[in-house]
């Protein structure tokens, strides 16, 4: 039979019990002999620990006879098959035994063990057949339940992510016997710092907030509730109090930080998607800043500040194009860290970070091509082979974006600084000093003193290294800086002349024309673009 059938024998005569149990090799026919008992009372005690599938019992025994035992067995174990053995050929005994629920009545005088074995095998076959039928029925029922659960979840997801027609939803809810109603609808997201098992939801609703509740597992870190609220919580203040009580209850069940995002109470299946999308926008904003709290998602427009990218980029361009790389890196780090103090949209911050990186990357590309393989290694370490924008768009938190981007900017700035001044160390120091003090007097004597060398020697090696006289290099650098300020600021020409160390505006204009071929004002008008106050 494959699966074993458990059998037990009850008779007040020891020799009869041993004969029934030992004469037949029950195990070889697929039976498991649980034991034997001398009366019905002992048999019932044995059944409490492990009830058999088939009970073979004598009808006449002390303490509790076979008929009374049969009555108890049928009440307690209705699936058990009972075979009555009797030394009395009395129709009333047989009739009573059958009426109590016995399945067979066998006279001891006519008992042959082969006959008993055949009877036990037939009953065992019936038991196994019944079990298989029940198992198939249970499997079918389980599949139907699982399929129904899946369909219910699919319907809830569909309500959350797409616009629907209420009439169609009503029919689907009815077909799936899903309790969800048009009035007092409510959506809530729970976002956990760590993975959480869904069993935290069991018997969850201390404040009595929900009329119906349907939980969806978006991930091991996020769970969504689509529910109907009890009418007494429609007021926003009462709803907020209840949600915070609910958060406290959940906090006692989980061991990690988490945030709650919830909608107002509303009516209409067609609005579920809109409110869910509103919650998702709040999640994208506040999870980026890693601010765990309770958020009432009432506004369609996020409460984020607008970011002005132009001033940020113009400041950076001025610093990098003036070769003030260490100042640029420090300014970038300060700018990125300052984002923690504001509430900008994450996409704006990612865009700002990407453009900042791009300015430095473009500056690095202007260096000698010999430096490019090293630049590629620095980029690879940051991006992992991705495009810079793709890498930055993958940051889910501001802290992660800031720490890694600041490190990348530092390495880029050091790389540019190192390779930008590749001249003799004295000349390199002189050029750095020129870039940093362009608005001041920049005579050969001043810079020679700063470089700890003789002015004549500095003039000689400066010409050898750069191919330009010292004074021509200074003039060219001043004009380049002036051209940058003309296109990136609204400073007057006189103010720009002072910033680049040529305070005489007339003289500045002549120098500018000599180098560029056009007047400063014409240069500015021909290079119109976004400008800022310096």
Buried (B, 14 or more C-beta within 10 A) or exposed (E): EEEBBBBBBBBBEEEBBEBBBEEBEBEEBBBBBBBBBBBBBBBBEBBEEEBBBBBBBBBBBEEBBBBBBBBBBBEEBEEBBBBBBBEEEEEEBBEBBBEBBBBBBBBBEEBEEEEBBEBBBEBBEEBBEEBEEEEEEEEEEEEEEEEBEEBBBEBBBBBBEEEBEEEEBBEBBEEBEBEBEBEBBBBBBBBBBEEBEEEBBEEBBEBEBBBBBBBBBEEEBBBBBBBBBBEEBBEEEBBBBBBEBBBEBBEEEBEEEBBBBBBBBBEEBBBBBBBBBBBBBBBBBBBBBBEBEEBBBEEEEBEBEEBEBEEBBBBBBBBBBBBBBBBBBBBBBEBBBEBEEEBBBBBBBBBBBBBBBBBBBEBBEEBEEEBEEBBEEBBEEBBEEBEBBEBBBEBEEBBEBBBBBBEBBBBBBBBBBBBBBEBBEBBBBBBBBBBBBBBEEBEBEBBBEBBEBEBEEBBEBBBEBBEEEBEEBBBEBBBBBBBBBBBBBEBEBBEBBBBBBBEEBEEBBEBBBEBBEBBBEEBBEEEEEEBBEB
